[in-house]
Amino acid sequence: MRKILIISKEPFLDKIPNLMTMIRYFSGKGDFVNIVSIVADEYLTPSFKGMDNVVFNGLRFDDNRRLLPSTVLLFGHLVRMFLRDGGLFNRYDCIIGTGYYGNMIAFFISKLFGIYYVNHCLEYPVFKNFTHEKYGLINAFYNAMVMGKSDLIVTHDDVHIDLMTEKLSIRRSKFMALPNSTTGDLVRRKSESIRNACNIGKDNAVILHSGGLGKWFGSQKLAECTRGWADDNVLVFHTSHLVDDDPYYIKMKQNDYKGRVLFSVKPIPSERLDDFISGADIGIAWYDKSVLGYRCEYMGLAAGKIGNYLKCGIPVITNNFDSLSSYINRYKCGVCVDRLEDVGEAISEIRSKYEEYRDNAFNCYEKVWKPEPYLDSIYEQVFRRRSGN
């Protein structure tokens, strides 16, 4: 039995599709997976029901104890864990970090205790002289050491690999791709979950924006644009975390959208999300370039909500970025638009040829997003040194 340690500072592990996919894949191989992650009330704690070889250690650092940053506290916890368990580090075959600070911690632990280190690159790092974003010593260290000295970097697709090899001068052979999607069969059955949860009649088309809610996704402007949509279209914002105290959400709720906008603010565990999403008719994945910059322009297969939509046969409306339009237009599984004001027209286009778009969505998922073909290659790359290859 191989033993794998996963470190995450971010409390939303359940909302990182391809990392959850890797964990379930390792479990299916019979490996032991120890996950150490910070947890927070607004995010769901991931469930690994039926996976006895997966242990989740959720840590809370109460405010009244936080004399040190949570990153330092998490690092200290891990060092104590290794020292307390005397020799346990010798039995870990691999350590995986995710997120900026999770990877920073994983890098130091791997060097301290001699463990093979996999950098799960969830988001782009800050690049020097690429945007107006501040680039400091910690960014330079992260790029040169945490990225450059990792044993393997798992990221979402060739778009990410191409940009990072160019900007960081890291050899391409260090990277492997894994789309930000979940394992499992296509979801062809239309569920009633979303209609029941939001009390939406059968005569309305459900236009779903799943995941985040905020300025990064132009949520307020998207909601305002519904005034120009056909009367039978209903926009549903489903949030992946609790937003009851979020000022952005509170402000949005105060507006009158004439029944065209609904909010689903009870998070759903990842293992049940497919059922919920499958009841929608069209999925929206919008990213505000003025806020996110290159991180959305070079999004590619990192857009987990797009993968989730396509898996459920839900045609997609998204930004007209090359990294997205390259496969959306090729497979004709949705419409890419330049402005949020164009979404209403895109909805009409999809609804006029709905079954064709739906079939194409399934096909795109199978050909582009399905993670299973990538997993065996990653596994072999990580563990081949153990098998003597």
C-alpha angles and dihedrals in degrees: 000000000000119000124220130186120204122193125195128170092184113086095218102080090137088063096055100089102189094045091050086048091054092049092051090046092052089048091052088053089057094250124146112242121193113191121195113187141152112245131204134192095243093059129063118249108236118251123221097180112174092016102106092172093062118084120189117201108191114192128200121194106198116220093238090059098044102107085139130044115271090245091061091045091051092049091049091050091054094048090050089048091056095045094044093051092051113218095002091123090064089064098052110100095188142009120206123196124194130193126017100291096030087059092045090056093043090052093054093044091050091052094044094051104025100247128155105256127215117190109211097203103208096169136011116273120233110279123214116248093355102107138357089270112125113259115200141167093278090055091049091050092047094050096044100039113016092042102024098045097042117115093227136002118209113196137158109267149324090289090064093040093051094050095045095046088051098045099036100034091229116152115255094232089071091065132079127181129231118168114232093252141112133252123247141076126306112277104232098161117091108231124210093212098104094044092049093046093050098031094239119166125230092249092066127082112229112225106191131202105186128190123016130032120203149071091308089069100036088240097161094049092045090054091049091051091063088081087077096048127100111278095247095058117099122191116214122193108202113189125210092212140029112284103171092118096037110118091211092056093043091053092048092050091057092065123091110233094174092244094304096110127055132178127220103189103165108101117232123214114252093246090061099038096091091060092052096046094046090071093064123093102209131014126215124206109178126171124189108228092194088064104030101033116182091357089075099030089059094037099126114151093351090088097099094183090060092053090048093050093049093047087059094045093252113149113230137229113197145145121303093243117142092235089059104030091052091076102020091059094038093057095032090227096139146342128276116211135189097215137030087235087068095058094089092057090046090054090053091049093052094045091052090061100021102149091048092052091045093053090047091052091058091046093050091051092051094047101037114014107035106115101201097084090057099047100070091052092050092047093050091048093051098045106028091098087061093053093051096248 
